Amino acid sequence: MNYQHIENLLIRYRGDAVTVKTISGGIYEGVISEVTNDYVAMKTTDTVGENDVVIVLLHAVESVLPQRT
């Protein structure tokens, strides 16, 4: 299956804060830093203020919710 639609959606929100829900039920919040045809990379910040990068495979994405700024 081609994941071009979700890739285009994520490219549209590159640099913006989003919440991504995966098919397995994981919820990831962060700023989209990179989008490829296989995955999306998001920069996240934990409660201590540490930065991290989360990689989510496109075939695992169930929904994307843009965050208000």
N, C-alpha and C positions, 0 to 999 in steps of 0.2 A: 504494500500500500504506500502511496505517495503522501508525505506529510508537508507538502508545499503550503497548504492553507495555514497551518499552525506556525510554520516558519515565517510566512509573510506577516502574520499577526504579531509575532514576537519582534520582528524587525521594525514594525511600525512603532512599538513601544520601547525600542532600544534607548537606554539612558534614563528611562523612567522607572519608578518603583512599581512593582507588581506582586501579586500573590499567585503562585502556581500550585494547583492541586493535581496530584498524580492519580493514576488509576488505582494504585495500591493504598491510597488514602493519605499519603504524605502531603504536607502543606509547607511550602517554602516561600518566604518573603524576602525580597531584595531588589536591587537595581540591576536591570539587564545590562551586562557588559559585552557579551558576545553571543551571536546566533550563527550556527552553521546548519547544514542540511541534516545533521545528526543530533545535535544537542543545543541547549541554551545554558550559558554561564551567567550566574547572578552573584553580585557582591552582596554579602549580608553582614549585619552587625549584631553581635549578641548583647546580652544585658550588661556585660562588663565593658562593652565598647570595643571589643576585639573585632577586626574585620576578617572575613573568610570568604571563600568562593564556593558556590554550590553548582554542580553540573547536573542537569536533568536531561535525560534522553527524550527526544521529541515524541517517540512512540509511547512514552509513559504519561504524557501530559493529558489530563482530562479537561481542565479549565484554566483560564487566565483571567485574573481580575486586576485591572489597573487601579492604583491607589491615588487618591486625591492628594495634591500637593498644596 
